[in-house]
Amino acid sequence: MTAPTTKKSTTTTTATPTSTGQSEWALVMTKMTGQADVLQRWKTRLEYPKDEIKADWDDSYDITNLTYIGDTWTLVTAKNTDLHAQQWYTRLDVESLFEEVKKEYKASKMLVSVTYGAGLWALVSSKGTKYTHQYALYHKNGFPQSYMDQRIAEGYYLSDMAFGAGSWFTVFSKDSKTSNQMYHTSFSFPKDKIESYWDKGYRINLLKYLDDRWVLSMILNSDYGQQAWRTRYEFPKKEIDELWKDGYSITDMSYLPGSKNTALSTTSSNLLGTWVYEDYFAEEYIEFLSDGFVKMTIIDLYNDTTTVYGGSGFTDPNLGKVDIKFETNTKVFPYHLDIVVYQNRKELQRNKAIYKIDKDQLTVKAPESYTQKRAVNFNDEDSYSIDVYTKSN
């Protein structure tokens, strides 16, 4: 995403948003310094808003943010900016999308926005952005922390990010006004982190809820003035109008699905303890520990062998020394269970399952690979395995 390159004055909204039930919207708005004449609009649509984009382009409004949040396409456009010669693409797979990215870079355009929703990857490119250099890359092997650290060390900052169909898409940029960046991931809304870095002069340039976690990026940038964030259970139409009147611009929006406080945690987990699965050939024990580690012991009765997997400092034959931990979310149903592999405190893999407990019986439905998405319910006709365990005395 990119903020407008000249300051905004207020305009009215042009569409009515859809209802979100008990899910939560997150809004970030900023006073962009040295900008006087920019007008903004927003629209929400259930279908990809190609007609709305064309109508706004015809009206000299350019895209500053296109996001799929809450089963809804949310479009933000602005007038009187330096943006021009824009192009949008939608593709079914990330590889095809990246081919379009390479073409746009050859045409001297930069990426303004990238998102994933309703089975589509979507991006917007433009001339006239504030960026001087930019890199984009997609990743299929877990959260791309090492790549992100490398780009930040080279002086780039995270300007946009998306997740879909097991892939991460990152955009790193440089501009003349940004001198430093921090990024942070968490399973709860990062209120304290935002306020701490606001006090240090940093400003939010990205706040998204992706793959069951919040991703926050904050930068030191002389164009970013005062900021405000809001979280609401309904689309924040009123808050946008109020902040527009005070001279703020929309700089990011995101969406937390499900009910309030859907953060993953281990401290209140109903899984704690040992669960066992038995048949004629093997016994399988899975132990969820109060310190967040998970350990599995498999006793092969036929071959008289015992294999232990997981816990702290476990040596994986492919990954080396790792820690295996678990996280749960019991504010939604089916409950969420994530088995997470860490190495040197960096996340390598995350296997996302669902589970339910009926008295002393634990049922877990998990994908075969960490690149697969989480199952929706226990009735899906899919290839995910379902395992049933009994509480061990």
Phi and psi in degrees as a GROMACS rama.xvg file:
@    title "Ramachandran Plot"
@    xaxis  label "Phi"
@    yaxis  label "Psi"
@TYPE xy
-143.635  143.664  THR-2
-78.9837  154.589  ALA-3
-57.5262  148.506  PRO-4
-94.5371  1.16551  THR-5
-136.343  151.292  THR-6
-67.2375  154.235  LYS-7
-100.511  151.866  LYS-8
-114.159  167.038  SER-9
-79.7553  153.722  THR-10
-141.353  176.689  THR-11
-95.1813  159.69  THR-12
-73.4815  163.128  THR-13
-126.151  10.2767  THR-14
-156.16  160.853  ALA-15
-102.957  125.346  THR-16
-72.8932  162.589  PRO-17
-83.0126  159.332  THR-18
-74.6977  147.881  SER-19
-117.523  3.47047  THR-20
61.2147  -130.74  GLY-21
-98.6524  16.6631  GLN-22
-80.0565  171.135  SER-23
-127.125  128.521  GLU-24
-94.9599  145.397  TRP-25
-123.126  127.394  ALA-26
-121.306  135.329  LEU-27
-123.04  128.367  VAL-28
-131.805  147.557  MET-29
-137.07  143.345  THR-30
-87.7202  110.125  LYS-31
-87.5573  120.284  MET-32
-73.7032  150.09  THR-33
68.8601  25.6611  GLY-34
-131.005  129.979  GLN-35
-121.837  -22.0129  ALA-36
-125.62  9.8473  ASP-37
-78.5845  134.618  VAL-38
-109.44  140.482  LEU-39
-119.62  154.332  GLN-40
-136.758  156.361  ARG-41
-134.11  153.103  TRP-42
-142.682  147.913  LYS-43
-124.077  138.648  THR-44
-142.642  148.538  ARG-45
-76.7723  -29.821  LEU-46
-102.268  159.54  GLU-47
-55.8958  129.073  TYR-48
-84.7829  53.5088  PRO-49
-65.5614  -38.3993  LYS-50
-68.2464  -37.7599  ASP-51
-67.9834  -38.0805  GLU-52
-61.1537  -47.1936  ILE-53
-61.2844  -42.7895  LYS-54
-62.4907  -40.3428  ALA-55
-69.923  -40.0319  ASP-56
-58.8698  -43.7043  TRP-57
-62.1975  -25.0538  ASP-58
-96.9887  13.3835  ASP-59
68.7454  25.8668  SER-60
-102.629  129.684  TYR-61
-108.312  153.732  ASP-62
-73.2936  127.931  ILE-63
-110.473  -19.8488  THR-64
-158.394  126.769  ASN-65
-130.332  117.215  LEU-66
-138.246  146.548  THR-67
-104.568  109.043  TYR-68
-139.596  135.485  ILE-69
62.7878  40.5566  GLY-70
61.5014  23.9644  ASP-71
-138.593  137.542  THR-72
-81.3132  124.347  TRP-73
-114.315  121.317  THR-74
-114.324  127.906  LEU-75
-120.012  126.485  VAL-76
-126.774  161.204  THR-77
-143.557  147.772  ALA-78
-111.828  151.916  LYS-79
69.1488  37.2034  ASN-80
-107.012  178.545  THR-81
-87.0993  -3.23167  ASP-82
-68.3887  140.95  LEU-83
-164.217  170.084  HIS-84
55.1701  45.2762  ALA-85
-79.2156  156.757  GLN-86
-146.391  140.376  GLN-87
-121.159  153.35  TRP-88
-137.469  145.473  TYR-89
-126.495  137.029  THR-90
-140.656  152.792  ARG-91
-77.9254  -25.7774  LEU-92
-131.387  154.353  ASP-93
-69.1167  -29.4759  VAL-94
-64.7512  -43.0717  GLU-95
-65.754  -37.583  SER-96
-61.9095  -41.1676  LEU-97
-67.1825  -28.5635  PHE-98
-62.4564  -37.0789  GLU-99
-69.3667  -35.4563  GLU-100
-59.3525  -44.7509  VAL-101
-62.6697  -37.8971  LYS-102
-64.8828  -41.4481  LYS-103
-67.5614  -37.6953  GLU-104
-62.9193  -39.7093  TYR-105
-64.9393  -26.1171  LYS-106
-89.1645  13.193  ALA-107
64.2274  33.9213  SER-108
-108.249  157.296  LYS-109
-116.024  158.188  MET-110
-82.1951  129.353  LEU-111
-96.0114  -36.8127  VAL-112
-156.951  142.884  SER-113
-140.532  139.101  VAL-114
-154.444  168.073  THR-115
-134.971  133.169  TYR-116
-171.885  150.688  GLY-117
53.9961  35.2827  ALA-118
78.412  10.5935  GLY-119
-123.511  138.739  LEU-120
-90.1054  136.166  TRP-121
-134.811  138.895  ALA-122
-139.951  157.76  LEU-123
-128.236  130.647  VAL-124
-117.268  161.225  SER-125
-160.637  155.903  SER-126
-96.9067  161.867  LYS-127
82.7819  16.1174  GLY-128
-77.7335  171.742  THR-129
-81.6393  -7.85588  LYS-130
-77.5322  141.822  TYR-131
-101.293  -30.8613  THR-132
-143.007  155.731  HIS-133
-157.46  143.14  GLN-134
-126.768  139.537  TYR-135
-128.25  145.113  ALA-136
-157.083  148.191  LEU-137
-112.432  154.057  TYR-138
-136.711  135.622  HIS-139
-113.968  2.70792  LYS-140
-116.308  55.1086  ASN-141
88.0178  178.928  GLY-142
-60.2388  128.56  PHE-143
-84.329  54.2437  PRO-144
-64.6053  -43.5368  GLN-145
-64.5166  -39.5828  SER-146
-64.7462  -41.0442  TYR-147
-63.6009  -44.3669  MET-148
-60.8695  -38.5199  ASP-149
-64.0401  -46.4271  GLN-150
-66.2904  -39.1818  ARG-151
-64.4254  -39.3495  ILE-152
-62.87  -24.9858  ALA-153
-87.4323  2.84643  GLU-154
95.5463  8.02055  GLY-155
-92.0754  161.963  TYR-156
-129.388  153.81  TYR-157
-72.2212  109.23  LEU-158
-99.6143  -21.3922  SER-159
-162.451  158.143  ASP-160
-157.614  144.705  MET-161
-145.215  157.022  ALA-162
-137.488  136.312  PHE-163
-170.747  145.332  GLY-164
52.5225  37.7261  ALA-165
81.4058  4.22178  GLY-166
-119.505  143.224  SER-167
-102.295  138.739  TRP-168
-122.305  119.33  PHE-169
-117.505  144.861  THR-170
-126.297  122.819  VAL-171
-116.332  137.114  PHE-172
-134.892  163.304  SER-173
-126.39  147.71  LYS-174
-149.459  170.132  ASP-175
-76.6182  -12.4425  SER-176
-102.492  -11.0863  LYS-177
-99.9103  127.009  THR-178
-112.619  -17.5495  SER-179
-162.753  161.785  ASN-180
-146.276  150.279  GLN-181
-129.322  146.66  MET-182
-131.12  156.508  TYR-183
-150.546  139.685  HIS-184
-120.886  143.308  THR-185
-158.004  162.088  SER-186
-96.7241  -3.52836  PHE-187
-122.403  159.18  SER-188
-59.2941  128.875  PHE-189
-82.7158  51.7968  PRO-190
-57.2165  -50.4772  LYS-191
-64.0997  -38.1598  ASP-192
-65.1982  -42.3988  LYS-193
-59.5808  -50.3154  ILE-194
-66.3467  -35.7425  GLU-195
-62.7514  -43.5141  SER-196
-81.6324  -24.4965  TYR-197
-57.6409  -42.5704  TRP-198
-63.2082  -22.6468  ASP-199
-92.5759  2.90447  LYS-200
94.8711  -0.111227  GLY-201
-78.5887  155.272  TYR-202
-132.041  147.036  ARG-203
-68.0845  126.23  ILE-204
-114.571  -10.4333  ASN-205
-156.059  130.35  LEU-206
-145.519  107.999  LEU-207
-136.28  150.125  LYS-208
-104.46  108.763  TYR-209
-131.59  130.57  LEU-210
50.1876  50.5477  ASP-211
67.4831  24.5721  ASP-212
-149.439  155.852  ARG-213
-87.1608  135.552  TRP-214
-116.535  119.719  VAL-215
-117.607  130.85  LEU-216
-124.589  131.32  SER-217
-130.941  140.895  MET-218
-129.787  158.37  ILE-219
-93.9837  110.786  LEU-220
-145.22  126.995  ASN-221
-70.5052  -13.9612  SER-222
-82.1935  -17.3974  ASP-223
-91.9203  116.202  TYR-224
-96.6659  -137.271  GLY-225
-64.4172  144.049  GLN-226
-125.999  160.347  GLN-227
-144.269  143.258  ALA-228
-126.358  150.371  TRP-229
-137.962  142.425  ARG-230
-120.983  132.43  THR-231
-143.087  152.296  ARG-232
-80.0334  -15.9242  TYR-233
-115.736  159.245  GLU-234
-52.1465  130.357  PHE-235
-79.5957  53.0967  PRO-236
-58.9938  -47.8426  LYS-237
-61.925  -43.0214  LYS-238
-66.3127  -38.1806  GLU-239
-61.4371  -47.0594  ILE-240
-60.2281  -43.745  ASP-241
-64.1019  -43.4678  GLU-242
-74.36  -32.7615  LEU-243
-55.959  -44.7563  TRP-244
-62.5526  -25.1929  LYS-245
-92.6063  7.83706  ASP-246
91.0679  14.9126  GLY-247
-90.7478  155.638  TYR-248
-116.441  147.057  SER-249
-67.6268  122.974  ILE-250
-116.938  -18.2803  THR-251
-165.951  151.862  ASP-252
-140.566  144.827  MET-253
-144.721  -177.422  SER-254
-153.024  128.662  TYR-255
-105.167  108.383  LEU-256
-70.9238  156.457  PRO-257
89.3767  -161.226  GLY-258
-90.5269  173.458  SER-259
-61.181  148.477  LYS-260
60.162  51.6803  ASN-261
-91.2147  24.3028  THR-262
-65.1339  143.998  ALA-263
-76.8624  142.97  LEU-264
-152.442  170.307  SER-265
-119.884  -21.9618  THR-266
-66.4116  -32.9823  THR-267
-108.674  22.7462  SER-268
-67.6937  138.153  SER-269
-85.2969  8.48201  ASN-270
-93.099  -16.2512  LEU-271
-53.086  135.135  LEU-272
121.683  -166.648  GLY-273
-114.321  135.382  THR-274
-123.284  147.291  TRP-275
-131.5  142.806  VAL-276
-122.002  131.907  TYR-277
-132.54  142.127  GLU-278
-144.367  -166.616  ASP-279
-68.6487  -23.5638  TYR-280
-108.583  -19.0743  PHE-281
-156.746  158.708  ALA-282
-122.726  132.506  GLU-283
-123.146  120.806  GLU-284
-111.176  131.2  TYR-285
-122.599  125.675  ILE-286
-117.503  119.439  GLU-287
-99.9593  114.829  PHE-288
-95.5469  154.738  LEU-289
-68.1399  -19.0033  SER-290
-88.0354  6.97531  ASP-291
94.8557  -4.68025  GLY-292
-86.1826  154.489  PHE-293
-129.24  138.537  VAL-294
-134.043  137.647  LYS-295
-121.102  133.17  MET-296
-121.239  124.898  THR-297
-115.107  120.425  ILE-298
-105.719  112.547  ILE-299
-85.1442  103.735  ASP-300
-70.5277  -28.5045  LEU-301
-73.4397  -44.7529  TYR-302
-97.9141  -1.42441  ASN-303
56.9718  50.7963  ASP-304
-128.233  156.12  THR-305
-128.55  130.363  THR-306
-122.815  130.623  THR-307
-114.206  131.545  VAL-308
-131.83  135.536  TYR-309
102.64  -167.794  GLY-310
84.6172  -162.684  GLY-311
-91.5312  131.551  SER-312
70.2481  28.0723  GLY-313
-73.3831  138.278  PHE-314
-96.9614  106.785  THR-315
-85.6859  134.9  ASP-316
-61.9145  -23.3633  PRO-317
-102.067  -32.6289  ASN-318
-102.213  -18.2785  LEU-319
89.5798  -152.444  GLY-320
-75.6522  123.548  LYS-321
-140.605  166.534  VAL-322
-113.407  136.014  ASP-323
-111.94  117.898  ILE-324
-125.727  169.118  LYS-325
-130.295  154.398  PHE-326
-139.922  143.71  GLU-327
-129.447  157.209  THR-328
-133.312  107.932  ASN-329
-102.916  13.0185  THR-330
-90.4024  -4.25123  LYS-331
-124.86  165.346  VAL-332
-140.241  134.19  PHE-333
-58.7166  151.749  PRO-334
-62.3452  152.006  TYR-335
-100.475  138.832  HIS-336
-132.32  122.315  LEU-337
-114.285  128.653  ASP-338
-101.411  117.945  ILE-339
-118.096  132.531  VAL-340
-103.413  123.459  VAL-341
-116.427  147.331  TYR-342
-137.465  121.265  GLN-343
52.991  40.5513  ASN-344
69.3365  9.69987  ARG-345
-106.046  133.738  LYS-346
-71.5036  128.995  GLU-347
-104.366  -43.3623  LEU-348
-145.269  153.92  GLN-349
-144.458  115.111  ARG-350
-98.8582  121.156  ASN-351
-107.119  113.978  LYS-352
-118.613  172.536  ALA-353
-121.189  155.944  ILE-354
-150.988  163.929  TYR-355
-146.795  154.55  LYS-356
-127.157  126.892  ILE-357
-123.609  102.063  ASP-358
58.3058  -112.822  LYS-359
-103.631  21.3209  ASP-360
-116.21  127.374  GLN-361
-109.876  124.382  LEU-362
-114.144  126.669  THR-363
-123.387  131.39  VAL-364
-117.966  115.548  LYS-365
-130.858  148.663  ALA-366
-74.7971  161.814  PRO-367
-75.2299  -23.7569  GLU-368
-133.561  148.199  SER-369
-69.1176  -12.7835  TYR-370
-81.5403  -12.1248  THR-371
-82.4259  151.396  GLN-372
-76.3948  166.19  LYS-373
-70.5586  140.505  ARG-374
-64.1005  152.161  ALA-375
-85.8613  -41.847  VAL-376
-154.308  -178.514  ASN-377
-87.6963  -1.32213  PHE-378
-101.98  -1.52032  ASN-379
-58.9382  140.489  ASP-380
-90.0628  86.8915  GLU-381
-142.766  -174.48  ASP-382
-93.9477  6.95827  SER-383
-72.147  146.14  TYR-384
-86.3928  147.244  SER-385
-119.885  122.372  ILE-386
-119.155  140.597  ASP-387
-119.2  125.366  VAL-388
-118.497  157.127  TYR-389
-116.463  141.503  THR-390
-62.7737  130.046  LYS-391
-85.0944  139.766  SER-392
